[in-house]
Amino acid sequence: MQIVILGAGYAGLRTALDLARFRREQGLDITIRLVDQHPYHQLIQLLHLTATAGITDQKSIYQLDRLLHGRDIERVEGRVTAIHPLERTVTLADGRSVPYDRLVLALGSETSFNAPGAREHALPLHTFAHAVALRKHIIAQFTKAASLTDPTELRITMTTAIVGGGYTGCELAGELAAWADDLCQQTGAPRKEVRIALIEREDHLLPHLGEWASHEAVRRLERLGVNVFLKTPVTQVEPQRLRFADGRMLRAGTIVWGAGVRAPALLAEAGFPTDRIGRVLVDRYLRVSGQAVVFAIGDCAAVSDGRGGVLPPAASYAIRQGAHLATELAAEARGEAPRPYEPVELGEVVSLGPNDAIGSALGVPVMGYPAIMLKRGIEEYYRATIESA
């Protein structure tokens, strides 16, 4: 059985590593191909640190050849451009065709530029490359500011506007507020001119964590010097300018877009049923609706939360879905019946700068130092699971 996994993110990599272990331990007659456009696995949850020099680039990614060494997983580097369910093949950008017996869709999500001008004039933060580009841009802005004499131009150059009050926006705002001290010392930019605006269209931040988390996040970010604007929809993005629904505008030398994600368009183009943001509809076995041999996991899949909703895009869910699917594909290879996926809500932790965090652990709110230690523990545990799988 040829199993092809599209995407080496949290979900896809977990599936591949676990399948390789099952094959080794159980002697399964399967081949595993892992397809990704990059030669590395990127730690999406650490991108805010990469963008603000909080960690080195080497700690933000894992080279796939290193992770897959000795595990008999064939790595295929290429960008997926089309999926052909009837022919059971996948087409890559260079024209290569990859056949499959079982296909796992783990392509993650993309930035949703859902306002006019956002794609052209804002910087996304959804990949390792985005984080590196944003870091270079911010350093260049601070360096430029050190030599400016015009007060208006200085104010614009030293203003960073972050659109979107989810995990990405909150974590980036907190880290940038802390990094600004060192960056001003290094570049000579005036610290008193640093302005960071976090802009959210709804009346709360961090919707998946609940109302208490929003209040805490606003309070703690404002304590760091971040200006939080709630109920402030962006209607237009222009060069160094945001326009809002109430007629106000904000001029900023750096505009970061973190206001939502959507699944890759090629999933709908392949004929798979999708929801309003392009996520593939799956059944309780993580099988794509209407498909016998195609599965979807992670951010590109609309997985039921068991309460009438859909699970949020989070690494913790993606990893567990990958582990479950690997177990069930191994069971199928042994001729056994599959078991349904049942989501377990372990919780999430969001950092608000290097010295603060908030989150939920098994439904219990955590804040401050305990949350920081929990987040670090989760990160180190994940690293251990992929390094030793």
N, C-alpha and C positions, 0 to 999 in steps of 0.2 A: 504494500500500500504506500503510494507516494503522498506524503503530507507536505503541502506548501503553506508556509506562514508568511503573510504579507505584513511587514512592519516589525522592527526590532525594538519597540518601546517596552514599557513595563509589561503589557499583556503578552505581546508576541514573544519576547525573549523568555519569559517565564514558561510559556507553552513549549518552546523549543528545548530549553534546558531540562525540563521535567520529562518530556518525551524521550530525550536521549538517555536519561537515567533509567527510565522504565524499559527501554529497549535493551540496555546493557544488563539490567538485573533479570529481566524476564525472557530475554531472547526473542523479542518481537520481530516479525518480518515487516519492517517499515523503513522508509527512507525519509529524511527530514531536510527540507530546504527552507532557509530563512532569507527572505528577500527584503532589502532595505536600500534606499538611495544613498545612505551614508555608510562609511566604514566603521561607525561607532554607535554605541548605545548612549543616549543622552539622558542625564538625570534632570527631567523637566522640573521637578520640585526644587531644584537648586539654581534655577536660571536667574533668580533675583540676586543671588550671591555672585554669580558669574558677571552679571551686568554692572555690579558695583565693586568689583575687585575684592569681594568677601572671601572668595576661594580662588585657587589657581585654575586655569583651564583644564589641567590634567585631572583635577578632582571632579570636574563637571561631566566628563565623558569616560567611557570605557571603550577601548579599541575592540571591535568584535572578534578579530582574529585571535586576540589574547583570550577573550572569554570562551571562545568556542574551541580552542586548541585541545586536541585529544578527545573531543566529544562526538566526533563523526556526524557533525551537522554541516551540511553544505551551505556556505554563505554565498548568496547571489547579490551582487551590488548593482542596483539599477532602480530607476524610477518607474513605478507602475503607471501605465497610461490607459490600459483597458483590461477589463475582465470579461471573459466569454463563457458564461455558465453552460451553454449548450455544448460547446466544444471542450469544456473543462480545460481551458488554457488561460494564461495571463500574458499580456503583451507588455514589454518594457520599452522605454523611450528609444533605445538603440535598435529596436526591431526584433530583439530576441523573444521567443515564445517559451513559456514555462508551463508544462503540462502538470495536471494534478489528479489524484483520486479523491483527496479530501483537501479543502481549501479553508484556511483560517484568515479572516479579515481582521487585522489588528493595526489598521493604518492611522489610528489616532484622530486628531482633529486639527483644524486650521483656524487662524485668526479670522473672525467675522468682522469685516470692515463695513459696519451697518450704518454709516453716515456718509453723505456726500463729501468727497475729498479726503476721507480718512486713509484710504489706501495710498494716495499720492503724497500726503503731507504728514503722516504720523509714522512712528517707529513701532513695529510689533515686538512682542516678547513671548515667543512661543517655541523657539528652537535655540540650540546652542549658538548657531550663527547669528541669530537675532541678538542674543545677549552680548556677544563680542562686539557687534556693530554698535549697539546702544552704549556700551562702556566707552568705546572710542569716541563716540559722538559727545558724550557728557564731558569727558576729559578735554576735548577740543573746545567745547563751550566755556568751560572754566578757564582754560588757558587764554582764550580770546578775551574773556572778561577782565583779566588782569591788566590789560593795556587799554581798556576803553575809558574814555573821558566823558562821553555823552551820557547823562543820567538815564534817559529813556531807553537808549540802546542797551545800556548796562542792565537795567531792570528786566528787559525782555530776555536777554542772553542768560541771565541767572535764574530765570523762572522755568521750572519743569512742571508740565501738566500731565497727570496720569489719569487716563479715562478708563473707568471700570473699577468698582469696589469689591471685586472678588478676591480670591487667593492671590493672584498675580499682582493686582494693583496694591493691595495692602502690604504685601511682603516687600515689593519694590520701594514703596514710599518709606517704610520703616528703615530699610537698609540705606537708602539714599540720604535720608536725614542724618544717619550716623556717619556715613562716608564723607559727607560734605566737609566736616572738620579737617580731616586729613587732606582732602582734595584741595581745599583752599590754601592750606599750608604748602602743599607741593607746587601749586600753580601761581600763587600770589593773588588769587581772586578774593574779593572782599566777602568775608563770611556773613556780614550783616545784610548782604544783598541776596542771599540764597532764599528762594521761595519754592516751595513744593506744594502743589495743589492736587488733591485726590478727588476726582469728580465721578459721581454715581447718579444715574438717572432715577433709581428707586429711593425709598425713604430709609434704607438700611444698607449696611455693608455685610459681606459674608453670609448670604442668604441661607446656605446649607447648615450653618451652625446655630441659627436661631437669633431671636431679638436681643438676648443678653449679650451675645458675642458682638453684635453690632455696636451696642452702647460702649462696651469695653474697648473695642477697636478704635472707635472715634476718640474716646477719652485718652487712650494711650498714644495714639498717633499725634493728636494735638499737643500732647505733652512733649513730644519730640520736635514740634515746630511745623508739623504738616497741617495745612489748611484743608479741611474736609468739607466738600460741598455735596449735600444730599438733595434729592429731587431736582437735579440739574441736568436735563437731557441735552446732549450735544446735537445740534441740527446741521452744522456745517463745519468742516475743517478746511482751513486755508493755510498758506505758508505762514507759520509762526502765529496762528490765530485760531481760536475756537469761538464759535457762535452758539449761543444757547437758546432754548425755546422761549425764554422770557424776554429775549431781546438783548440781554447782556452779552459781553464778549470778554475773552481773556487772551492776552498776547503772551506767548511763551516761546523761547528759543528751542525748547525740547518738548515734543508732544509724543507721549507713549500711549499706544492703543491696546487696552486689555479688556475691552467691553464685549466679551462674548466669543464663543467659538462655534464652528460648524464642522461636520464631517466632510471629507473630500467628495467633490462632485462626481467623481468617476463611479462611486457606488450606486448612485441613482441612475447614471448613464448605463450601467450594466444591467439595469432592469430590476434591481433589488428594491423591495418596498422600503420606504424611508419616512421619517417623521419630518417636522417642519424645519429642523436644522440639519437634515441630511443623514441622521443616524439610521442604520439599518435595523429594521424590526426583526426581533428574534423570538423564538419560543422559549419555554422553560429549560430546554436542553442547550440553549445558546445557538441553536440552528436557525439560519436565516429563514424567515417565513416563505414557504413555497419551494424551498430548496432541500434536497436530500443530503447533499455532501458539502454544503458550504456553511461555515459557522462565522459568527462575528462576536468580538469581545473588545473590552476597553472603551475608549471615548467614541469610537465610530459605531458603537452598538447601542440601541435603545433597549436596555435590559430592565425588566420590571423590578420594582423595589418590593413587590408583594403587598403593597398598600394602595394600588391604583395609580401609582406614579412611576417615574423612571429614575434609576440610580444616577447620581451626579457624576460628572467627569472627575474622577479622583484616582490617584495611583493605587491606593489601597484596594479599591474594587477591581481595578484592571489586573493587578497581580493575582488576586484570588480567583478571578475568572479564568486567567491563563492556567493556573494550577488545576482548577476543576476540569477545564477542557482537555488538558493533557491526560488527566486520569481517565476521562471518558473515552478519548481516542484510543488509549492503550487498552481499555476494556473492550472496545469494538474490535481491535486487532486480535484479541483473545476469543472473540465470538460471544461476548457477554452483552447483556442489555444495558443501555445507558441509564444514569441517574440524573434527575433534574438539578439545576443549579439553585441553591438557596442562599441569597445574600445575607451576610452577617455584618452589622454595623459596628465596627470597632472604634470608629471615631477619626477625627482629623485634627492636626495641630498647625496653626498658622503663626509664623514668626513675625514680629513687629519690631524689626531692628535686631542687632546682635545680642541684646540683653533682655529681650522680652518676647513673650508669645502667649497666645490664647488657643484654646481648643476644647475638644471633647474626647474623653476616653471612656468607652463603653457607656456613653450617656451621661457621664459625670463631667461638669465643667472643670477645666484646669487653666491656670493663669500663672504668669510670672516664671520664676525659676523652675518649678516642677514641670511646667509646659516646655520650657527650653530643654531640659534634660530628657523629657519624653521624646521630643522631636529629634534630638541628636541620637537617642537610642534607636529610634525607628530607622533613621538613616544608616547607622552602622549595622543594624541587623539586616537591612536590605542588601548592603554591600557584601556582607558575609554570605548571604544566600546565593548570590549570583557568582561569587568568586569560588565557592566550594561545591556548587551543584554537581 
